[in-house]
Amino acid sequence: MNATQLEQMHSGKGFIAALDQSGGSTPKALKLYGIDESAWKNEEEMFDLVHEMRTRIINSPAFASGKILGAILFRQTMERKIGGMPTADYLWEKKHVVPFLKVDLGLDVEKDGVRLMKPFPGLDELCKEANTYHIFGTKERSVILAANKEGIRKVVDQQFEWAKIMIKNHLVPIIEPEVDIHISDKKEAEAMLKEELKEHALKLGKDEKVMFKLSLPSVDGFYGELEHLPCVVRVVALSGGYSQKDADEILARNPGVIASFSRALSEGLTAQMNEKEFDAKIAKSINDIYEASVK
């Protein structure tokens, strides 16, 4: 674990850029970017296109503004290069942005009102590979679809089981149990989730560090107490389907929580924009998300 990166993630002003769309979400991300599925013939060409999109975002001058603390990468992005350098090294050495890696393989089928992460027997090996690429931390996502206590307990149990594998490999895990923003009992699900997270977090040692990535809460300031747990480096928020404007407004009402937006960050960017248009649009997005994160 890099001590300078740890301090930046714990105390720095800014937010995390989520650039980790994987196989299932890549076509949608490219379509929003103005590239239709007819533009590629196979998965390799699709990932070439999404790497070009991510490279364009990272190379934008606004990405080196000091307002972005970290960036979450997809495995293929980690294994590729930008400017002749491995992506994670480029992020840190050229942009001073801490690199994270999405490690889950997607979601299992719904049961007990939740979708756990798919089993991943190769997780330890991926963590070791991440170390060779100088990755600081990981991110793993599951989804909560109902205020089902048993299901939420299973989500958090699995998240912390995985987190211990990351910690053993000197990585800082971002635990992401996303509560679907559209469910009718979202507020109740969030209350159950917070209690489970607290219970598990208090069992970690002082040197076992984690981060939480959570849906923007129904009650302003609801996750504030999680920030002060000894093991917690930072609490970050996902946009979860809100527009960037709405996500920024809700985030600004949750002091201490910073953004980790994906779709909301790239909202409005298209492949057809010239460099001036593209850089102006992403600069505005970065500035707006930053302002909401530091309030």
HUFENRA-V716777 format. One record per residue. OMEGA is omega in degrees with one decimal (999 if undefined). D_FIRST is the distance of its C-alpha to the first C-alpha in Angstrom with 1 decimal. Layout:
BEGIN
omega,d_first
OMEGA,D_FIRST
OMEGA,D_FIRST
END
This chain:
BEGIN
omega,d_first
-179.4,0.0
-174.7,3.8
179.0,6.2
178.3,8.9
178.1,8.0
179.6,7.4
178.2,10.7
-178.9,12.3
-178.3,11.8
-168.8,13.1
-175.4,15.9
175.6,16.7
-179.1,20.1
-177.4,20.4
179.8,19.6
175.0,17.9
178.8,20.0
-177.9,20.4
-166.4,21.5
175.7,21.2
-177.4,24.8
-173.0,25.3
-176.0,28.6
-175.2,30.4
-177.2,29.8
179.7,29.9
179.1,33.7
179.8,33.9
179.3,31.3
179.1,33.3
176.9,36.6
179.3,35.5
176.9,34.5
178.7,38.1
-178.2,37.7
-178.4,39.9
178.0,39.4
-177.4,42.3
178.1,40.0
-177.6,38.4
-177.3,39.9
-176.5,37.0
-179.2,33.4
178.4,32.2
177.5,34.2
-179.4,32.9
172.9,29.2
-179.0,30.3
-178.9,31.7
175.9,28.8
175.6,26.5
178.4,29.1
-179.5,28.9
178.8,25.2
179.5,25.4
178.1,28.2
-177.1,26.3
-177.6,23.2
177.9,25.6
179.9,27.6
-178.4,27.7
-178.7,26.9
177.6,23.4
-174.3,22.5
-174.3,24.2
-178.8,21.2
179.2,22.0
-177.3,19.4
-175.4,15.8
176.8,14.4
179.1,16.1
-175.5,16.3
168.4,17.5
-174.8,19.8
-179.1,19.2
176.2,22.0
176.7,20.7
-174.7,17.4
177.7,19.6
-176.4,22.0
170.0,22.1
-179.1,23.0
179.2,24.8
-179.4,24.4
171.0,20.6
-171.6,18.2
-177.8,17.9
178.0,14.1
178.8,14.5
179.6,17.7
-174.3,16.2
-173.6,13.7
-176.8,16.0
-174.7,19.2
-176.2,18.7
179.3,15.7
-175.8,14.8
-177.5,11.3
173.4,11.7
179.2,11.9
170.7,14.0
-174.9,17.1
-177.7,17.3
-179.4,20.6
-178.3,23.9
-170.8,26.0
173.3,28.1
179.9,30.5
-178.9,34.0
174.9,34.8
-179.1,35.6
176.0,36.0
179.8,35.5
169.6,31.9
177.2,30.3
172.9,27.5
177.0,25.1
177.2,26.7
-177.4,25.8
-178.6,23.2
-179.2,23.4
-174.8,21.2
-178.8,18.1
179.4,16.2
177.9,17.3
177.5,16.1
178.4,12.6
175.6,12.8
179.0,14.4
178.2,11.8
-179.9,9.3
178.3,12.3
177.6,12.6
174.9,9.2
-179.8,8.9
-174.5,6.3
-176.9,8.5
173.7,12.0
-177.6,15.4
-169.8,18.3
167.1,21.8
-173.1,24.8
177.8,28.0
-174.3,30.3
179.1,34.0
176.9,35.8
-179.4,35.6
-172.3,35.7
-179.0,34.2
179.3,33.9
-179.5,32.3
176.1,29.7
179.6,28.9
177.1,28.3
-175.9,26.1
175.2,23.8
-178.7,24.0
-179.9,22.9
-178.6,20.0
172.5,18.6
177.8,19.4
-177.9,17.3
-179.5,14.5
175.3,14.4
177.0,14.1
-177.2,11.0
177.9,9.5
179.3,10.9
175.2,9.1
176.3,5.5
178.0,6.2
-177.8,7.7
167.4,11.4
-179.9,14.2
-174.7,17.2
171.9,20.3
-173.7,23.6
171.4,25.9
179.6,29.3
-174.2,31.9
-175.1,33.4
-176.2,36.9
-174.6,37.5
-178.4,40.2
-178.6,38.4
-177.8,35.1
-179.5,35.3
178.6,35.9
179.7,33.1
178.1,30.6
177.5,31.9
-178.7,31.4
-178.1,27.9
179.8,26.8
178.5,28.2
179.8,26.4
178.8,23.0
-177.8,23.6
-179.4,24.9
-176.6,21.9
-178.9,19.3
177.5,21.2
179.6,20.8
176.4,17.0
-175.0,15.8
179.4,14.4
178.1,10.9
-171.2,11.1
175.5,10.1
170.1,12.1
175.9,14.0
172.7,17.7
-168.7,19.6
174.9,23.3
176.0,26.7
-168.6,28.4
177.8,30.2
179.1,34.0
-178.9,34.0
177.8,32.5
-171.4,29.7
-175.9,29.6
-176.2,25.8
-176.0,25.4
179.2,25.1
-179.3,22.0
-171.4,20.1
175.8,20.8
-173.6,19.5
-175.6,17.1
-170.0,14.4
177.0,14.8
-176.9,12.7
169.9,15.5
-178.8,18.6
-175.8,19.6
171.8,22.9
-177.8,24.2
167.0,27.6
-179.2,29.0
173.9,32.2
170.3,33.2
179.3,34.2
-179.2,32.0
-179.2,34.6
179.8,34.8
178.9,31.0
-178.1,30.6
179.4,33.5
-179.5,32.1
-178.9,28.6
178.9,30.2
-179.6,31.7
-177.5,28.4
178.2,26.9
177.8,23.2
179.2,22.6
-176.9,21.5
163.4,22.4
-171.8,20.7
176.6,23.9
-178.3,24.8
-179.0,28.6
178.2,29.2
-175.6,27.2
-178.6,29.2
176.8,32.4
177.1,35.3
177.8,33.7
178.3,35.9
-176.0,36.2
179.5,39.6
169.9,38.5
-172.9,38.9
-179.6,36.0
179.5,37.4
-178.0,37.8
-177.5,34.4
178.9,32.6
-178.9,34.7
-177.6,34.1
176.3,30.3
178.6,30.2
178.8,32.3
-179.5,30.1
-179.9,26.9
-179.4,28.8
179.8,30.3
176.9,27.1
-178.7,25.4
178.2,28.4
-177.3,28.3
-174.0,24.6
178.4,25.1
999,28.4
END
